[in-house]
Amino acid sequence: MLQTKPVYASFRSIGAYVPQKTLSNADLEKMVDTTDEWILKRTGIKERHIADEEEATSDMGAKAAELAIKRAGIDKEEIDLVLCATVTPDYFNMPSTACIISDKIGIKNVQAFDISAACSGFVYLLSVAKAFIESGMKKNVLLIGAEKFSSIVDYTDRSTCILFGDGAGAAVISATQNKEEAFIDIHASADGSYADFLVTPAPGSINPASQKVIDEGLNFVQMKGNETFKLAVKTLTKDVKEILKKNEVKAEHIPHFIPHQANYRIIKAVGDALKMREDQVVITVDKYGNTSAASIPMAINDIYESGRLQTGDLMLLDTFGGGLTWASALLPFAGETL
């Protein structure tokens, strides 16, 4: 009987795009009743990048995707699945942003679709890519986390406008028979009973587009900040401890702990609970703010371009977002370094 080697998913490359325009805390002081000191103390954010008016989520995603494909060392014709995680799609519901990105970068006749898992979107995509590849259905999957969060932020609401920024990250996940390159584990979960913690009320079937939606600002993101903060710390810590224990990996042996970049206080609380050293924890929230589904790939790209991420390095990803959703992943970087 013919024996075939098992196929695994591997993290082959990373890319990102950040808009040129920045919105500093000093800029926000002129817009709402806040101060640089207050924002920095509560969130760790110094500035965030904001897309131009004519720059869509797909434009940012396409630029990140092209870079990821180039770094993967493959032709775009070898991509056989395009997935995009976003809560700020180009269009309401259809067509998907993944379809638009595919067209913009010249990928034709390939399956493409979006998922909506808020800040957990990119790690959710990793689990989808793993399933497609390890089932033998696909060989090279392009993942994109892209957000134009400024399009759903009310810049008169000081509780939310200080937090979010725009950007995109992308990765190529490829089939491999080398187990050393394989994803180790991914956890992904959700609890819809906390749906009102982080929500964009309209437009949708509950609140269809109307004058009321505009008058009441229901098209902007709304968040229960304190409740979300407490639950995020508790959930993220528990999830990471579980994935490390299950796979018999000690926290001190992780070169790169890459959490969702929502708030420095959340990141520090989780890092401290895991007894992570400062050099293990990747921090980019200070310069990008919370970029939702783009957050984790943008952070991976930062350590890649700075030379910190080397071939074979183990990455621990951890994220939490609206839904509520959360996810963690343990995987090596299988790409080539710069």
Helices and strands as residue ranges (DSSP letters): E 8-17, E 22-24, H 25-29, H 36-43, E 47-49, H 57-72, G 76-78, E 81-85, H 97-104, E 111-115, G 118-120, H 121-134, E 140-148, G 149-152, H 158-161, E 166-176, G 179-181, E 185-190, G 192-197, E 198-199, H 211-215, E 222-223, H 225-246, G 251-253, E 256-259, H 264-273, G 278-280, H 285-288, G 292-294, H 295-305, E 314-321, E 325-332
